């Protein structure tokens, strides 16, 4: 199967043929809009961002980092729209004994950006002939499973919600067979356990997300089903979706019209040259409810030098290392709606 790239989608978003130069011009314009929005409407950023516009993407290095603990402490200080415009509030419990949580705000347009990315990103691994089983929470509008189904259905691909069945393996396996599911998307631990317990399922492709993907997990799934194994990297702070792997399996391609990634030295904060490993830092370019500027993720990765053999002009982010998340079957994060 010949796989597409995300380049045509990026061309539509930036309004011209997609080249690195055209993208960087677009990113700089959106970055300055984001800085202006945050400086004017966010109590947090009003106190931290200098006046004026950036003249190049490189000048982003001059701006201060945003740290997770600051988001935990005062989430409403990051809000840039009226509460009436907030379509969804997600509360994500954090690890540790403090009991603190992150509250994240999304407008309807912010949610649509993620659904649009899922629509185009899933084309890298499925088409209209597939039926995709979703093993992510989908209990509410704007949850990751619901957005993934929404994106798939726009492309003419059927989606079946399977997450309620994860506690009943026989019912899960029977449903996968009955519904003629050919592709699965879900937590790595769930899909690895499923591949180990039922290696004869007719699965052609798999998308793993929301947790660390070990080499053993990837090999188990591939050996059991002969499936192509794709990975997605994202977090709720990014707006859920950030980057997805292509058939080359070298790393992830970033939705660069919406998110700008830097790799920094975690000790000094210095931006590192392409190819050097460091901490992933991101800036949202198109979010309105809660834009985040130079947010430190704590995740470690690097940019892979050179073009990807898949033909895309997008950067390739290497697979993110162990994110310190649970390795057993995860529970859905607590989510609170407005």
Buried (B, 14 or more C-beta within 10 A) or exposed (E): EEBBBBBEBBBEBBEEEBBEEBBBBBBBEBBBBBBBBBBEBBEBBEEBBEEEEBEEBEEBEEBEBBEBEBBBEEBEBBBBBEEEBBBBBBBBEEEEEEEEBBBBBBBBBBBBBBBBBBBBBBBBBBBEEBBBBBBBBBEEEBBBBBBBBBBBBBBEBBBBBBBBBBEEEEEBBEBBEEEEBBBBBBBBBBBBBBBEEBEEBEBBBBBBBBBBBBEEBBEBBBEBBEBBBBBBBBBBBBBBBBBBBBBBEBBBBBBBBBBBBBBBEBEEBEBBEEEEBBBBBBBBBBBBBBBBBBBBBEBBBBBBEEEBEBEBBBBBBBBBEEBEEEEEBBEBBEBEEE
